[in-house]
Amino acid sequence: MKLYTQVPLQDQNPKISYHDNMVLLGSCFVENIAEKLSYFKFRHILNPFGILFHPKAIETLLWMAVNKERYTKEDLFQYNNLWHSFDAHSSLSHAEDYKVLSNLNTGASNLFSALQNANYIFITLGTAWVYQLKSIDLIVANCHKIPASEFEKKLLSVNDLVSSLYNSIELIRQANPTCNIIFTVSPVRHVKDGVIENSRSKSHLVTAVHTVLEEDKNINYFPSYEILMDELRDYRFYKQDLLHPNETAIQIIWERLVATWFSKEVQHEIKEVDSIQKGLLHRPFHEESEQHQKFKTDLQNKIASIQQKFPFMKFENEIDN
């Protein structure tokens, strides 16, 4: 008896390897994937402007980075004793304006360098709902808890989204014509917009991405949203807020990504890194025992072996010789 619907996934090429560099941009779900990449020691850069929920915000970030634009104090505003940028997440806000500017300009510069060297770029789209600041007719990346009366909330049309996605693709290709671009729609439910409104938003995003896919065969799509909605359609795969996927769901989606985009050789190397990471977390009852000393030696040999293949790998809490 078949108890669930499995989203069919096609094997993808070229495969991701440990020699590759990755850029990850977008909503909070892309940060879940970045945590996996960090744990397994892949080289990547994540959201230099913090979490960006909608395509227009991602487009603005790419435009600033690729065109080497710089922010000045006039681009910031002060609210609740902090300086903010409407282009960035509140995690970049600070009591000192120069620190915000430093984080913005350094982030944009680092992103441009990362784009030039990237083999893969993952862009995760969270919502098609945006907030437009009435006073200057600006679609913002984050409202920074400014009263809602200052903004007009609107749903971007599919055409608006398609145009924004094409702009982002063009900017990426200006920096790096050969990198692989992979879009995904975040499975996180934005029910603060409303349940029906969330469904409208996700459907606009999915339609927009697939409109681009049909016209540009060099763009890829990974169905994170569909895996959670169709394969894992049960609240036991959500956190207590019933909005965000829990660790089990994230692990399943990660495994589907690895099976689709990573070669068998890399999958074996991932297991080796996992073994090392778990070994480093091991806490013995008797540190001076012969058994533990052998365990430490074996673990050190594993680290030396993987670092010989990939010298860039650094492990926290490496064991003492």
N, C-alpha and C positions, 0 to 999 in steps of 0.2 A: 504493500500500500504506500502510495506517495503522499507524504504528510506536509510538504511545502513546495512552493514554486522556486526553482533555482534560476537566477538570472544568468543566461548563457554569456560566457566571456570568450572572446577570440584571443588566441595567442598573439602577442604583440612583438614587433621587431622595429628597431634594434633593441636588444636587451640592456637593462640597466646593470652596470657593474660598479665595483668599488673604485674604479679608476675615474668614474664620472663625477661631475659637479652638478648640483641641483639647486634650483631656486623655487621657493614655495611662497605663494601669495594668496591672500584672501581671508575667508571667514575662520571662525574658531576651529572648525573641523580640520583644516589644514595643519593646525598646530598639533592635533592628535597624531597625524601622520609624521610630522616633524619629530615628535617625541620618539617614535619608533626608529626613525632614521638616526637620531642621536644615540639611542641605546645600542643600535647595531653598527655605529661608527661610520655611517656614510657622510660624505662631505656635502654640506648644504648651507644655504642662507635662508632665514625665515623672516617674513614680514617686518622689514626695517621701520615701517611706520605703525607697527602694531596691527591688530586685527582690523581688516577692512571687509565690510559685509557685502557691499554691492559693487557691480562692475565699474560704475563711474569713478568710484574712489580708487580702484585698482588702476584704471586708465590714467587718472591724475598723477598717481605715484610714478607710473612708467614714463609719463610725459616729462615730469620734473627730472627723473634720473637720466633718461636718454638725451634730453636736450641740455643737460648740465646746468639747469636753472638753480638759483640759490634763493633761499628764503631770507628775508630781512625782518626787522622788528615790526615793520608795517604790516606784515602778513600774519602777525599774532594778535591775540586779544586777551584781556585779563578778565577772569571771572572767578568768584569765590577764592580770591587770594592766590590764584594760580594763572600761569600763562599757558595758552592753548593754541593749537592750530586746527582749523576746520578740515585740514587734509589728513589728519592723523588721529589715532586712537588716544584716549586719555592717559594711557600708560606712558606717553611721551610728555605729558604736561608736567610743569615744575614751577616752583615759586620764583625761580630766576629765569628771566627771558633768554639770557645768553645760553643757558643749558638746553632749552627747548630748540633754539636755533642750531646749536651744535649737533644735537641728536638728529634733527631733520636733515641738515646738510650732509652730515657724515653718513646717515642712512641712505640718502639718495645717491651719494657718490659710491658707497660700497655696493649698492644694488647695481649700478651701471657696470662696475668691474665684474660683479658676479654674473650679470647677463652676458657679458662678452666671453666669459669662460664656461658658461653653462652648457651642459649636454641635454638637460631636461628641465622644463619649467612646468610646475604644477600650479594651476589656478583654480581655487575653489570658490564658487559663487554661493553666497548665503541667502540673499534676498533681492527682489526687484523693487521693493519699497524704498523710497528715498525721502529725505527731508531737505526742503529748499528754504534757505534763509531768505525771508521776505525782503529784508532791508537792502540786500545787494543781489538778489536773484541768483544765489549760489547753492548748488547741490553739495551738501557737506558729507564728509566721511563719518563724522561723529558729532552729536549735538552737545556733548559735554555738560549735560543736565541743565542746559539753558531752558527756560519755560517753553512749552510746546507752542504757545501762542505766537512765538517769534518765527515759527516755521510753517510751511505748507507741506503736508504729507501727500505724496502721489506715487502711483504705481507706474513704473516705466513700461512703455509698450514694448512689444516684441521687436518692432523696428528700431526703437531707441537702443535696446539691448544689443541687437545685432550690430548696429553702427559702433557702439562702444567696444564690443569684442573685436571687431575688425581694426579699430584704432589701436587697441592694445597689442594685437598680433603684429600690426605694422611697426609699432614702436619696438617690440621685441626683435623683429627681424632686422631693423636698422642696426641694432646693437650686435646681433648674432643671427645671420641668415640660416644657419644650419641646425640650430637647436630644436629639440623635440618639444612641442607644446601639448600638454595634457590638461584638459578641462575636466572638472567634476562639479556636481551640485551638492552642496552640503546637506546631509540628512538631518541636521539640527532643525527642530520645528520652531518657527518664530510665531508662536501663538499669541504673543503680546499684540501682534498686528490683528489678531482674530484668526479663528480656525479656518474659516472660508478664505480669508485674505491670505493666509499662509499658503493655502492650496493654489490660489491664483498666482501668487508670487513664484512658487516653485514651477508651476506649469509654464509661466513666461520664460523662466530661466532655461528650462529643459528645451523648450521650443526654439529659443534663440540660439543655444549652443548647437543644436542639431541642424538648424538652418545654416550656420557657419560650416559645420562638418560636411554637409551636402555639397557645398560650393568649394571647399578647400580640403582636399584629400590629405594634406600634410598635417592636419590637426587631429588630435586624438581625444577620446572621451573615456573616462573610467566611471562606471555607474555606482558610486558610493550611495547616492540617494536611493536608487532602485534596489540595491542589496538590502538596505535597512527596511525599506517600505514593503518589499515583496518577499524576500527570503526570511527576514527576521521580524515579521509583522506581529510582534508580541511585546507587551510592556516589560517583560522580564529582561529585554535587551536595552532598556533605558535606565538612566540614573533616576534618583528619587524625584527629580523635578518633572519627570516624564517628557522631557524635551530633548535632552542630550543623550547620545548613545553611551552606554556604559562600557567598562573595560572589555567585557566579553564581546560586545558588538564591534568595538574598535579592533580587537584582535582578529575577529572573523574577516572584517573588511580588509585589514592589513594582509592577512593570509591570501585573500583573493587577489590583491594587488601584486603580491610577490609571485604567486603562481602564474600571473598573466604577463608581468613585465620583467621578471628576473630569471636569469638562466639557471639551470640545474646546478652548475658550478657555484654560482653566487649563492644559491639557496643553501648549499653545503657550507660555504664560508659564513653565512649568517648563523648557522647552527654552531659553528666554531666560536664565533664572537659571543653568542648567547651562553655557551658553556663557560667561557672566561668570565663573563659578567656575573653569572650565578656563583662561580667559584670565588670571586672577589667579595661577594656578600656573605660567604660562609664564615660562621663563627664557631670555632671548636670548643669543646669542653676542656680539653687538655692540650694547650698550645705546644708544650715541649714533647709530646708523644712522638714516637717514631712514625706512626701512621700519619700524623698531621705534617711532619717534616717532609714525608714523601709526597703528600698532597700539595704542599707549597712548591716543591721542586717540579712536579708535573705541571702545575699551573703556570709557573714561570716559563717552562719550556713551551707551553702553548702560546703564551704571550709573545715570546721571542720569535716563534715560528710565524705567527700572523703578522707581526710587525716587520719581519723580513720581507714579506710579500707586499705589505702596505705600511710603509714607514710613517705615514701621517697619523696613524691610529695611536691615540693616547688613552690610557685607562686610568680612571680615578682609583685611589686607594690601592695602587699596585703593591703587591706583597714585598716585604723586605727580604733581601737575600740572606 
